[in-house]
Amino acid sequence: MQRYYNLSDEQCEFQIKVCFSFMDFLDIKLNNKVPNEKYYLDI
């Protein structure tokens, strides 16, 4: 989704937090914690 919408890491994190369609696609519920933009760099 990040590539499809041409989003930066920060923008992607924000959209996941505020956009229900992103949450639904990722199967994230409102009460779930969204990983921050640096999460995958730290693994």
Secondary structure, DSSP 8 states (H G I E B T S, - for coil): -TTTTT--HHHHHHHHHH-HHHHHHHT--TTS----TTHHHH-
